[in-house]
Amino acid sequence: MGKRISFDIAQELARAKQDNENSIYAPHNSYGYKINIHHPQIRPLYERYKEYLGENILSDKQRFEFEMIIFKMIEKKKSERSK
């Protein structure tokens, strides 16, 4: 059996997980990914990108290229707003 945690700590962990799922940015991870591909606005773009490449699973290089595309889209959106 694992260690038990208090109810308060469990709630705090659940809240933190929910916050991470609501952000387009991924939490810190060992792979260095910055974009949360499970976010509802990102997932369709990710699926289309995989389809475009003809891949079911992306390599690290492909994933980083996808993230660069997303970052460019974000920057473009920011610059359009500032005009």
PyMOL Python script that loads the backbone (N, CA, C, O; Angstrom):
from pymol import cmd

cmd.read_pdbstr("""\
ATOM      1  N   MET A   1       0.830  -1.191   0.000  1.00  0.00           N
ATOM      2  CA  MET A   1       0.000   0.000   0.000  1.00  0.00           C
ATOM      3  C   MET A   1       0.869   1.246   0.000  1.00  0.00           C
ATOM      4  O   MET A   1       1.943   1.278   0.601  1.00  0.00           O
ATOM      5  N   GLY A   2       0.387   2.263  -0.681  1.00  0.00           N
ATOM      6  CA  GLY A   2       1.084   3.540  -0.714  1.00  0.00           C
ATOM      7  C   GLY A   2       0.806   4.353   0.536  1.00  0.00           C
ATOM      8  O   GLY A   2      -0.007   3.974   1.379  1.00  0.00           O
ATOM      9  N   LYS A   3       1.489   5.464   0.635  1.00  0.00           N
ATOM     10  CA  LYS A   3       1.277   6.355   1.777  1.00  0.00           C
ATOM     11  C   LYS A   3      -0.046   7.080   1.609  1.00  0.00           C
ATOM     12  O   LYS A   3      -0.445   7.422   0.496  1.00  0.00           O
ATOM     13  N   ARG A   4      -0.714   7.308   2.718  1.00  0.00           N
ATOM     14  CA  ARG A   4      -1.962   8.060   2.689  1.00  0.00           C
ATOM     15  C   ARG A   4      -1.656   9.543   2.794  1.00  0.00           C
ATOM     16  O   ARG A   4      -0.711   9.953   3.467  1.00  0.00           O
ATOM     17  N   ILE A   5      -2.481  10.346   2.111  1.00  0.00           N
ATOM     18  CA  ILE A   5      -2.338  11.790   2.211  1.00  0.00           C
ATOM     19  C   ILE A   5      -3.642  12.359   2.758  1.00  0.00           C
ATOM     20  O   ILE A   5      -4.697  11.731   2.668  1.00  0.00           O
ATOM     21  N   SER A   6      -3.551  13.529   3.311  1.00  0.00           N
ATOM     22  CA  SER A   6      -4.746  14.139   3.886  1.00  0.00           C
ATOM     23  C   SER A   6      -5.699  14.575   2.773  1.00  0.00           C
ATOM     24  O   SER A   6      -5.300  14.735   1.620  1.00  0.00           O
ATOM     25  N   PHE A   7      -6.949  14.762   3.138  1.00  0.00           N
ATOM     26  CA  PHE A   7      -7.966  15.204   2.192  1.00  0.00           C
ATOM     27  C   PHE A   7      -7.620  16.567   1.618  1.00  0.00           C
ATOM     28  O   PHE A   7      -7.813  16.808   0.426  1.00  0.00           O
ATOM     29  N   ASP A   8      -7.106  17.465   2.461  1.00  0.00           N
ATOM     30  CA  ASP A   8      -6.732  18.809   2.011  1.00  0.00           C
ATOM     31  C   ASP A   8      -5.639  18.764   0.941  1.00  0.00           C
ATOM     32  O   ASP A   8      -5.711  19.485  -0.054  1.00  0.00           O
ATOM     33  N   ILE A   9      -4.650  17.934   1.145  1.00  0.00           N
ATOM     34  CA  ILE A   9      -3.566  17.807   0.172  1.00  0.00           C
ATOM     35  C   ILE A   9      -4.095  17.196  -1.127  1.00  0.00           C
ATOM     36  O   ILE A   9      -3.692  17.608  -2.215  1.00  0.00           O
ATOM     37  N   ALA A  10      -4.993  16.220  -1.018  1.00  0.00           N
ATOM     38  CA  ALA A  10      -5.588  15.599  -2.205  1.00  0.00           C
ATOM     39  C   ALA A  10      -6.366  16.636  -3.020  1.00  0.00           C
ATOM     40  O   ALA A  10      -6.283  16.656  -4.248  1.00  0.00           O
ATOM     41  N   GLN A  11      -7.117  17.490  -2.336  1.00  0.00           N
ATOM     42  CA  GLN A  11      -7.860  18.544  -3.035  1.00  0.00           C
ATOM     43  C   GLN A  11      -6.915  19.521  -3.734  1.00  0.00           C
ATOM     44  O   GLN A  11      -7.162  19.937  -4.866  1.00  0.00           O
ATOM     45  N   GLU A  12      -5.850  19.875  -3.058  1.00  0.00           N
ATOM     46  CA  GLU A  12      -4.873  20.799  -3.624  1.00  0.00           C
ATOM     47  C   GLU A  12      -4.224  20.204  -4.875  1.00  0.00           C
ATOM     48  O   GLU A  12      -4.038  20.904  -5.871  1.00  0.00           O
ATOM     49  N   LEU A  13      -3.883  18.927  -4.826  1.00  0.00           N
ATOM     50  CA  LEU A  13      -3.288  18.259  -5.987  1.00  0.00           C
ATOM     51  C   LEU A  13      -4.278  18.190  -7.145  1.00  0.00           C
ATOM     52  O   LEU A  13      -3.900  18.384  -8.301  1.00  0.00           O
ATOM     53  N   ALA A  14      -5.545  17.914  -6.839  1.00  0.00           N
ATOM     54  CA  ALA A  14      -6.578  17.856  -7.882  1.00  0.00           C
ATOM     55  C   ALA A  14      -6.765  19.224  -8.528  1.00  0.00           C
ATOM     56  O   ALA A  14      -6.922  19.323  -9.744  1.00  0.00           O
ATOM     57  N   ARG A  15      -6.747  20.275  -7.716  1.00  0.00           N
ATOM     58  CA  ARG A  15      -6.877  21.628  -8.236  1.00  0.00           C
ATOM     59  C   ARG A  15      -5.702  21.990  -9.146  1.00  0.00           C
ATOM     60  O   ARG A  15      -5.892  22.608 -10.193  1.00  0.00           O
ATOM     61  N   ALA A  16      -4.503  21.609  -8.750  1.00  0.00           N
ATOM     62  CA  ALA A  16      -3.308  21.890  -9.553  1.00  0.00           C
ATOM     63  C   ALA A  16      -3.374  21.146 -10.879  1.00  0.00           C
ATOM     64  O   ALA A  16      -3.013  21.695 -11.920  1.00  0.00           O
ATOM     65  N   LYS A  17      -3.830  19.905 -10.846  1.00  0.00           N
ATOM     66  CA  LYS A  17      -3.961  19.129 -12.083  1.00  0.00           C
ATOM     67  C   LYS A  17      -4.979  19.780 -13.008  1.00  0.00           C
ATOM     68  O   LYS A  17      -4.750  19.873 -14.214  1.00  0.00           O
ATOM     69  N   GLN A  18      -6.092  20.228 -12.460  1.00  0.00           N
ATOM     70  CA  GLN A  18      -7.128  20.863 -13.271  1.00  0.00           C
ATOM     71  C   GLN A  18      -6.596  22.148 -13.899  1.00  0.00           C
ATOM     72  O   GLN A  18      -6.873  22.428 -15.065  1.00  0.00           O
ATOM     73  N   ASP A  19      -5.844  22.924 -13.143  1.00  0.00           N
ATOM     74  CA  ASP A  19      -5.254  24.156 -13.673  1.00  0.00           C
ATOM     75  C   ASP A  19      -4.329  23.845 -14.842  1.00  0.00           C
ATOM     76  O   ASP A  19      -4.330  24.566 -15.840  1.00  0.00           O
ATOM     77  N   ASN A  20      -3.535  22.772 -14.729  1.00  0.00           N
ATOM     78  CA  ASN A  20      -2.626  22.389 -15.808  1.00  0.00           C
ATOM     79  C   ASN A  20      -3.393  21.956 -17.046  1.00  0.00           C
ATOM     80  O   ASN A  20      -2.956  22.233 -18.163  1.00  0.00           O
ATOM     81  N   GLU A  21      -4.516  21.290 -16.880  1.00  0.00           N
ATOM     82  CA  GLU A  21      -5.301  20.827 -18.015  1.00  0.00           C
ATOM     83  C   GLU A  21      -6.025  21.985 -18.698  1.00  0.00           C
ATOM     84  O   GLU A  21      -6.374  21.877 -19.874  1.00  0.00           O
ATOM     85  N   ASN A  22      -6.257  23.085 -17.992  1.00  0.00           N
ATOM     86  CA  ASN A  22      -6.937  24.230 -18.568  1.00  0.00           C
ATOM     87  C   ASN A  22      -5.980  25.173 -19.290  1.00  0.00           C
ATOM     88  O   ASN A  22      -6.423  26.091 -19.979  1.00  0.00           O
ATOM     89  N   SER A  23      -4.698  24.962 -19.144  1.00  0.00           N
ATOM     90  CA  SER A  23      -3.705  25.825 -19.763  1.00  0.00           C
ATOM     91  C   SER A  23      -3.223  25.206 -21.070  1.00  0.00           C
ATOM     92  O   SER A  23      -3.122  23.985 -21.185  1.00  0.00           O
ATOM     93  N   ILE A  24      -2.927  26.055 -22.055  1.00  0.00           N
ATOM     94  CA  ILE A  24      -2.356  25.517 -23.288  1.00  0.00           C
ATOM     95  C   ILE A  24      -0.881  25.174 -23.088  1.00  0.00           C
ATOM     96  O   ILE A  24      -0.281  24.495 -23.922  1.00  0.00           O
ATOM     97  N   TYR A  25      -0.301  25.639 -21.990  1.00  0.00           N
ATOM     98  CA  TYR A  25       1.099  25.353 -21.709  1.00  0.00           C
ATOM     99  C   TYR A  25       1.210  24.112 -20.833  1.00  0.00           C
ATOM    100  O   TYR A  25       0.471  23.949 -19.862  1.00  0.00           O
ATOM    101  N   ALA A  26       2.142  23.246 -21.193  1.00  0.00           N
ATOM    102  CA  ALA A  26       2.342  21.998 -20.454  1.00  0.00           C
ATOM    103  C   ALA A  26       3.089  22.278 -19.154  1.00  0.00           C
ATOM    104  O   ALA A  26       3.913  23.191 -19.090  1.00  0.00           O
ATOM    105  N   PRO A  27       2.801  21.492 -18.119  1.00  0.00           N
ATOM    106  CA  PRO A  27       3.603  21.629 -16.905  1.00  0.00           C
ATOM    107  C   PRO A  27       5.025  21.143 -17.187  1.00  0.00           C
ATOM    108  O   PRO A  27       5.269  20.440 -18.168  1.00  0.00           O
ATOM    109  N   HIS A  28       5.946  21.521 -16.325  1.00  0.00           N
ATOM    110  CA  HIS A  28       7.343  21.099 -16.489  1.00  0.00           C
ATOM    111  C   HIS A  28       7.394  19.578 -16.669  1.00  0.00           C
ATOM    112  O   HIS A  28       6.750  18.835 -15.928  1.00  0.00           O
ATOM    113  N   ASN A  29       8.161  19.132 -17.655  1.00  0.00           N
ATOM    114  CA  ASN A  29       8.275  17.697 -17.905  1.00  0.00           C
ATOM    115  C   ASN A  29       9.687  17.381 -18.369  1.00  0.00           C
ATOM    116  O   ASN A  29      10.422  18.265 -18.810  1.00  0.00           O
ATOM    117  N   SER A  30      10.056  16.113 -18.265  1.00  0.00           N
ATOM    118  CA  SER A  30      11.425  15.695 -18.595  1.00  0.00           C
ATOM    119  C   SER A  30      11.712  15.720 -20.091  1.00  0.00           C
ATOM    120  O   SER A  30      12.874  15.648 -20.491  1.00  0.00           O
ATOM    121  N   TYR A  31      10.681  15.821 -20.926  1.00  0.00           N
ATOM    122  CA  TYR A  31      10.883  15.836 -22.371  1.00  0.00           C
ATOM    123  C   TYR A  31      11.124  17.246 -22.917  1.00  0.00           C
ATOM    124  O   TYR A  31      11.614  17.403 -24.035  1.00  0.00           O
ATOM    125  N   GLY A  32      10.787  18.254 -22.140  1.00  0.00           N
ATOM    126  CA  GLY A  32      10.981  19.630 -22.572  1.00  0.00           C
ATOM    127  C   GLY A  32       9.835  20.188 -23.393  1.00  0.00           C
ATOM    128  O   GLY A  32       9.965  21.255 -23.993  1.00  0.00           O
ATOM    129  N   TYR A  33       8.709  19.478 -23.430  1.00  0.00           N
ATOM    130  CA  TYR A  33       7.556  19.968 -24.173  1.00  0.00           C
ATOM    131  C   TYR A  33       6.957  21.164 -23.456  1.00  0.00           C
ATOM    132  O   TYR A  33       6.891  21.194 -22.227  1.00  0.00           O
ATOM    133  N   LYS A  34       6.525  22.142 -24.226  1.00  0.00           N
ATOM    134  CA  LYS A  34       5.975  23.378 -23.654  1.00  0.00           C
ATOM    135  C   LYS A  34       4.472  23.508 -23.869  1.00  0.00           C
ATOM    136  O   LYS A  34       3.808  24.248 -23.144  1.00  0.00           O
ATOM    137  N   ILE A  35       3.925  22.798 -24.859  1.00  0.00           N
ATOM    138  CA  ILE A  35       2.510  22.922 -25.208  1.00  0.00           C
ATOM    139  C   ILE A  35       1.736  21.699 -24.724  1.00  0.00           C
ATOM    140  O   ILE A  35       2.178  20.564 -24.901  1.00  0.00           O
ATOM    141  N   ASN A  36       0.582  21.939 -24.113  1.00  0.00           N
ATOM    142  CA  ASN A  36      -0.303  20.884 -23.623  1.00  0.00           C
ATOM    143  C   ASN A  36      -1.180  20.407 -24.783  1.00  0.00           C
ATOM    144  O   ASN A  36      -2.139  21.084 -25.153  1.00  0.00           O
ATOM    145  N   ILE A  37      -0.856  19.250 -25.355  1.00  0.00           N
ATOM    146  CA  ILE A  37      -1.602  18.759 -26.516  1.00  0.00           C
ATOM    147  C   ILE A  37      -2.980  18.227 -26.139  1.00  0.00           C
ATOM    148  O   ILE A  37      -3.764  17.879 -27.022  1.00  0.00           O
ATOM    149  N   HIS A  38      -3.285  18.159 -24.867  1.00  0.00           N
ATOM    150  CA  HIS A  38      -4.597  17.683 -24.416  1.00  0.00           C
ATOM    151  C   HIS A  38      -5.597  18.824 -24.228  1.00  0.00           C
ATOM    152  O   HIS A  38      -6.772  18.584 -23.952  1.00  0.00           O
ATOM    153  N   HIS A  39      -5.133  20.053 -24.376  1.00  0.00           N
ATOM    154  CA  HIS A  39      -6.013  21.209 -24.246  1.00  0.00           C
ATOM    155  C   HIS A  39      -7.019  21.197 -25.405  1.00  0.00           C
ATOM    156  O   HIS A  39      -6.644  20.903 -26.540  1.00  0.00           O
ATOM    157  N   PRO A  40      -8.303  21.516 -25.127  1.00  0.00           N
ATOM    158  CA  PRO A  40      -9.332  21.434 -26.176  1.00  0.00           C
ATOM    159  C   PRO A  40      -9.072  22.293 -27.416  1.00  0.00           C
ATOM    160  O   PRO A  40      -9.540  21.946 -28.500  1.00  0.00           O
ATOM    161  N   GLN A  41      -8.354  23.383 -27.289  1.00  0.00           N
ATOM    162  CA  GLN A  41      -8.051  24.215 -28.464  1.00  0.00           C
ATOM    163  C   GLN A  41      -6.819  23.712 -29.213  1.00  0.00           C
ATOM    164  O   GLN A  41      -6.677  23.966 -30.410  1.00  0.00           O
ATOM    165  N   ILE A  42      -5.948  23.018 -28.537  1.00  0.00           N
ATOM    166  CA  ILE A  42      -4.709  22.539 -29.147  1.00  0.00           C
ATOM    167  C   ILE A  42      -4.901  21.164 -29.787  1.00  0.00           C
ATOM    168  O   ILE A  42      -4.329  20.886 -30.842  1.00  0.00           O
ATOM    169  N   ARG A  43      -5.697  20.311 -29.158  1.00  0.00           N
ATOM    170  CA  ARG A  43      -5.848  18.930 -29.636  1.00  0.00           C
ATOM    171  C   ARG A  43      -6.240  18.830 -31.112  1.00  0.00           C
ATOM    172  O   ARG A  43      -5.627  18.047 -31.838  1.00  0.00           O
ATOM    173  N   PRO A  44      -7.243  19.595 -31.593  1.00  0.00           N
ATOM    174  CA  PRO A  44      -7.581  19.484 -33.019  1.00  0.00           C
ATOM    175  C   PRO A  44      -6.422  19.876 -33.940  1.00  0.00           C
ATOM    176  O   PRO A  44      -6.233  19.271 -34.995  1.00  0.00           O
ATOM    177  N   LEU A  45      -5.656  20.881 -33.543  1.00  0.00           N
ATOM    178  CA  LEU A  45      -4.498  21.296 -34.330  1.00  0.00           C
ATOM    179  C   LEU A  45      -3.442  20.196 -34.350  1.00  0.00           C
ATOM    180  O   LEU A  45      -2.829  19.927 -35.383  1.00  0.00           O
ATOM    181  N   TYR A  46      -3.242  19.574 -33.215  1.00  0.00           N
ATOM    182  CA  TYR A  46      -2.277  18.482 -33.084  1.00  0.00           C
ATOM    183  C   TYR A  46      -2.683  17.293 -33.961  1.00  0.00           C
ATOM    184  O   TYR A  46      -1.849  16.704 -34.649  1.00  0.00           O
ATOM    185  N   GLU A  47      -3.969  16.952 -33.926  1.00  0.00           N
ATOM    186  CA  GLU A  47      -4.462  15.834 -34.737  1.00  0.00           C
ATOM    187  C   GLU A  47      -4.313  16.133 -36.226  1.00  0.00           C
ATOM    188  O   GLU A  47      -3.921  15.255 -36.996  1.00  0.00           O
ATOM    189  N   ARG A  48      -4.620  17.361 -36.639  1.00  0.00           N
ATOM    190  CA  ARG A  48      -4.461  17.741 -38.050  1.00  0.00           C
ATOM    191  C   ARG A  48      -2.995  17.708 -38.468  1.00  0.00           C
ATOM    192  O   ARG A  48      -2.674  17.302 -39.585  1.00  0.00           O
ATOM    193  N   TYR A  49      -2.108  18.133 -37.573  1.00  0.00           N
ATOM    194  CA  TYR A  49      -0.678  18.113 -37.875  1.00  0.00           C
ATOM    195  C   TYR A  49      -0.197  16.672 -38.061  1.00  0.00           C
ATOM    196  O   TYR A  49       0.554  16.380 -38.992  1.00  0.00           O
ATOM    197  N   LYS A  50      -0.627  15.781 -37.180  1.00  0.00           N
ATOM    198  CA  LYS A  50      -0.251  14.365 -37.321  1.00  0.00           C
ATOM    199  C   LYS A  50      -0.776  13.804 -38.638  1.00  0.00           C
ATOM    200  O   LYS A  50      -0.072  13.066 -39.328  1.00  0.00           O
ATOM    201  N   GLU A  51      -2.005  14.152 -38.984  1.00  0.00           N
ATOM    202  CA  GLU A  51      -2.603  13.683 -40.232  1.00  0.00           C
ATOM    203  C   GLU A  51      -1.819  14.233 -41.434  1.00  0.00           C
ATOM    204  O   GLU A  51      -1.556  13.510 -42.395  1.00  0.00           O
ATOM    205  N   TYR A  52      -1.453  15.509 -41.369  1.00  0.00           N
ATOM    206  CA  TYR A  52      -0.679  16.148 -42.426  1.00  0.00           C
ATOM    207  C   TYR A  52       0.649  15.415 -42.651  1.00  0.00           C
ATOM    208  O   TYR A  52       1.080  15.225 -43.788  1.00  0.00           O
ATOM    209  N   LEU A  53       1.294  15.005 -41.541  1.00  0.00           N
ATOM    210  CA  LEU A  53       2.565  14.292 -41.642  1.00  0.00           C
ATOM    211  C   LEU A  53       2.378  12.813 -41.968  1.00  0.00           C
ATOM    212  O   LEU A  53       3.333  12.136 -42.351  1.00  0.00           O
ATOM    213  N   GLY A  54       1.150  12.306 -41.818  1.00  0.00           N
ATOM    214  CA  GLY A  54       0.902  10.887 -42.034  1.00  0.00           C
ATOM    215  C   GLY A  54       1.446  10.029 -40.905  1.00  0.00           C
ATOM    216  O   GLY A  54       1.871   8.894 -41.123  1.00  0.00           O
ATOM    217  N   GLU A  55       1.432  10.580 -39.696  1.00  0.00           N
ATOM    218  CA  GLU A  55       1.976   9.891 -38.518  1.00  0.00           C
ATOM    219  C   GLU A  55       0.898   9.672 -37.474  1.00  0.00           C
ATOM    220  O   GLU A  55       0.003  10.502 -37.310  1.00  0.00           O
ATOM    221  N   ASN A  56       0.985   8.554 -36.769  1.00  0.00           N
ATOM    222  CA  ASN A  56       0.107   8.328 -35.618  1.00  0.00           C
ATOM    223  C   ASN A  56       0.741   8.859 -34.344  1.00  0.00           C
ATOM    224  O   ASN A  56       0.054   9.354 -33.450  1.00  0.00           O
ATOM    225  N   ILE A  57       2.053   8.750 -34.274  1.00  0.00           N
ATOM    226  CA  ILE A  57       2.815   9.224 -33.116  1.00  0.00           C
ATOM    227  C   ILE A  57       3.960  10.067 -33.644  1.00  0.00           C
ATOM    228  O   ILE A  57       4.663   9.660 -34.568  1.00  0.00           O
ATOM    229  N   LEU A  58       4.149  11.245 -33.057  1.00  0.00           N
ATOM    230  CA  LEU A  58       5.204  12.142 -33.516  1.00  0.00           C
ATOM    231  C   LEU A  58       6.530  11.838 -32.833  1.00  0.00           C
ATOM    232  O   LEU A  58       6.569  11.448 -31.666  1.00  0.00           O
ATOM    233  N   SER A  59       7.604  12.021 -33.570  1.00  0.00           N
ATOM    234  CA  SER A  59       8.935  11.955 -32.976  1.00  0.00           C
ATOM    235  C   SER A  59       9.131  13.226 -32.147  1.00  0.00           C
ATOM    236  O   SER A  59       8.337  14.163 -32.236  1.00  0.00           O
ATOM    237  N   ASP A  60      10.179  13.248 -31.353  1.00  0.00           N
ATOM    238  CA  ASP A  60      10.472  14.455 -30.573  1.00  0.00           C
ATOM    239  C   ASP A  60      10.676  15.650 -31.505  1.00  0.00           C
ATOM    240  O   ASP A  60      10.182  16.744 -31.231  1.00  0.00           O
ATOM    241  N   LYS A  61      11.400  15.443 -32.600  1.00  0.00           N
ATOM    242  CA  LYS A  61      11.655  16.529 -33.551  1.00  0.00           C
ATOM    243  C   LYS A  61      10.347  17.058 -34.127  1.00  0.00           C
ATOM    244  O   LYS A  61      10.152  18.269 -34.228  1.00  0.00           O
ATOM    245  N   GLN A  62       9.455  16.149 -34.502  1.00  0.00           N
ATOM    246  CA  GLN A  62       8.162  16.564 -35.049  1.00  0.00           C
ATOM    247  C   GLN A  62       7.328  17.298 -34.008  1.00  0.00           C
ATOM    248  O   GLN A  62       6.656  18.280 -34.323  1.00  0.00           O
ATOM    249  N   ARG A  63       7.371  16.824 -32.775  1.00  0.00           N
ATOM    250  CA  ARG A  63       6.613  17.470 -31.699  1.00  0.00           C
ATOM    251  C   ARG A  63       7.120  18.887 -31.460  1.00  0.00           C
ATOM    252  O   ARG A  63       6.326  19.811 -31.284  1.00  0.00           O
ATOM    253  N   PHE A  64       8.442  19.062 -31.454  1.00  0.00           N
ATOM    254  CA  PHE A  64       9.005  20.397 -31.256  1.00  0.00           C
ATOM    255  C   PHE A  64       8.671  21.314 -32.434  1.00  0.00           C
ATOM    256  O   PHE A  64       8.451  22.511 -32.247  1.00  0.00           O
ATOM    257  N   GLU A  65       8.635  20.753 -33.648  1.00  0.00           N
ATOM    258  CA  GLU A  65       8.240  21.553 -34.812  1.00  0.00           C
ATOM    259  C   GLU A  65       6.778  21.999 -34.674  1.00  0.00           C
ATOM    260  O   GLU A  65       6.440  23.139 -34.992  1.00  0.00           O
ATOM    261  N   PHE A  66       5.919  21.093 -34.197  1.00  0.00           N
ATOM    262  CA  PHE A  66       4.515  21.438 -33.955  1.00  0.00           C
ATOM    263  C   PHE A  66       4.428  22.566 -32.930  1.00  0.00           C
ATOM    264  O   PHE A  66       3.667  23.516 -33.112  1.00  0.00           O
ATOM    265  N   GLU A  67       5.200  22.462 -31.862  1.00  0.00           N
ATOM    266  CA  GLU A  67       5.171  23.497 -30.829  1.00  0.00           C
ATOM    267  C   GLU A  67       5.643  24.837 -31.382  1.00  0.00           C
ATOM    268  O   GLU A  67       5.107  25.880 -31.008  1.00  0.00           O
ATOM    269  N   MET A  68       6.635  24.824 -32.265  1.00  0.00           N
ATOM    270  CA  MET A  68       7.095  26.080 -32.862  1.00  0.00           C
ATOM    271  C   MET A  68       5.985  26.715 -33.699  1.00  0.00           C
ATOM    272  O   MET A  68       5.830  27.936 -33.700  1.00  0.00           O
ATOM    273  N   ILE A  69       5.225  25.901 -34.400  1.00  0.00           N
ATOM    274  CA  ILE A  69       4.085  26.414 -35.175  1.00  0.00           C
ATOM    275  C   ILE A  69       3.076  27.072 -34.239  1.00  0.00           C
ATOM    276  O   ILE A  69       2.566  28.152 -34.535  1.00  0.00           O
ATOM    277  N   ILE A  70       2.788  26.426 -33.116  1.00  0.00           N
ATOM    278  CA  ILE A  70       1.831  26.974 -32.139  1.00  0.00           C
ATOM    279  C   ILE A  70       2.351  28.293 -31.576  1.00  0.00           C
ATOM    280  O   ILE A  70       1.595  29.257 -31.460  1.00  0.00           O
ATOM    281  N   PHE A  71       3.636  28.344 -31.227  1.00  0.00           N
ATOM    282  CA  PHE A  71       4.208  29.588 -30.698  1.00  0.00           C
ATOM    283  C   PHE A  71       4.123  30.716 -31.722  1.00  0.00           C
ATOM    284  O   PHE A  71       3.859  31.863 -31.363  1.00  0.00           O
ATOM    285  N   LYS A  72       4.346  30.393 -33.002  1.00  0.00           N
ATOM    286  CA  LYS A  72       4.220  31.407 -34.049  1.00  0.00           C
ATOM    287  C   LYS A  72       2.775  31.895 -34.161  1.00  0.00           C
ATOM    288  O   LYS A  72       2.532  33.085 -34.361  1.00  0.00           O
ATOM    289  N   MET A  73       1.819  30.975 -34.031  1.00  0.00           N
ATOM    290  CA  MET A  73       0.406  31.358 -34.067  1.00  0.00           C
ATOM    291  C   MET A  73       0.071  32.282 -32.897  1.00  0.00           C
ATOM    292  O   MET A  73      -0.663  33.256 -33.065  1.00  0.00           O
ATOM    293  N   ILE A  74       0.602  31.982 -31.727  1.00  0.00           N
ATOM    294  CA  ILE A  74       0.366  32.808 -30.541  1.00  0.00           C
ATOM    295  C   ILE A  74       0.945  34.203 -30.746  1.00  0.00           C
ATOM    296  O   ILE A  74       0.288  35.201 -30.448  1.00  0.00           O
ATOM    297  N   GLU A  75       2.172  34.275 -31.253  1.00  0.00           N
ATOM    298  CA  GLU A  75       2.805  35.569 -31.499  1.00  0.00           C
ATOM    299  C   GLU A  75       2.030  36.380 -32.538  1.00  0.00           C
ATOM    300  O   GLU A  75       1.855  37.590 -32.392  1.00  0.00           O
ATOM    301  N   LYS A  76       1.572  35.702 -33.579  1.00  0.00           N
ATOM    302  CA  LYS A  76       0.805  36.397 -34.613  1.00  0.00           C
ATOM    303  C   LYS A  76      -0.480  36.974 -34.018  1.00  0.00           C
ATOM    304  O   LYS A  76      -0.859  38.104 -34.324  1.00  0.00           O
ATOM    305  N   LYS A  77      -1.143  36.194 -33.171  1.00  0.00           N
ATOM    306  CA  LYS A  77      -2.383  36.642 -32.529  1.00  0.00           C
ATOM    307  C   LYS A  77      -2.105  37.846 -31.629  1.00  0.00           C
ATOM    308  O   LYS A  77      -2.881  38.801 -31.608  1.00  0.00           O
ATOM    309  N   LYS A  78      -0.993  37.799 -30.884  1.00  0.00           N
ATOM    310  CA  LYS A  78      -0.638  38.919 -30.010  1.00  0.00           C
ATOM    311  C   LYS A  78      -0.371  40.186 -30.818  1.00  0.00           C
ATOM    312  O   LYS A  78      -0.808  41.275 -30.447  1.00  0.00           O
ATOM    313  N   SER A  79       0.353  40.031 -31.926  1.00  0.00           N
ATOM    314  CA  SER A  79       0.671  41.223 -32.730  1.00  0.00           C
ATOM    315  C   SER A  79      -0.577  41.795 -33.380  1.00  0.00           C
ATOM    316  O   SER A  79      -0.679  43.011 -33.544  1.00  0.00           O
ATOM    317  N   GLU A  80      -1.527  40.952 -33.753  1.00  0.00           N
ATOM    318  CA  GLU A  80      -2.789  41.440 -34.329  1.00  0.00           C
ATOM    319  C   GLU A  80      -3.609  42.215 -33.291  1.00  0.00           C
ATOM    320  O   GLU A  80      -4.272  43.198 -33.622  1.00  0.00           O
ATOM    321  N   ARG A  81      -3.557  41.771 -32.064  1.00  0.00           N
ATOM    322  CA  ARG A  81      -4.294  42.461 -30.992  1.00  0.00           C
ATOM    323  C   ARG A  81      -3.692  43.819 -30.672  1.00  0.00           C
ATOM    324  O   ARG A  81      -4.413  44.751 -30.317  1.00  0.00           O
ATOM    325  N   SER A  82      -2.369  43.937 -30.797  1.00  0.00           N
ATOM    326  CA  SER A  82      -1.705  45.187 -30.417  1.00  0.00           C
ATOM    327  C   SER A  82      -1.828  46.264 -31.494  1.00  0.00           C
ATOM    328  O   SER A  82      -1.450  47.412 -31.261  1.00  0.00           O
ATOM    329  N   LYS A  83      -2.342  45.915 -32.646  1.00  0.00           N
ATOM    330  CA  LYS A  83      -2.503  46.919 -33.724  1.00  0.00           C
ATOM    331  C   LYS A  83      -3.682  47.817 -33.484  1.00  0.00           C
ATOM    332  O   LYS A  83      -3.954  48.707 -34.290  1.00  0.00           O
TER     333      LYS A  83
END
""", "prot")
cmd.dss("prot")
cmd.show_as("cartoon", "prot")
cmd.util.cbc("prot")
cmd.orient("prot")
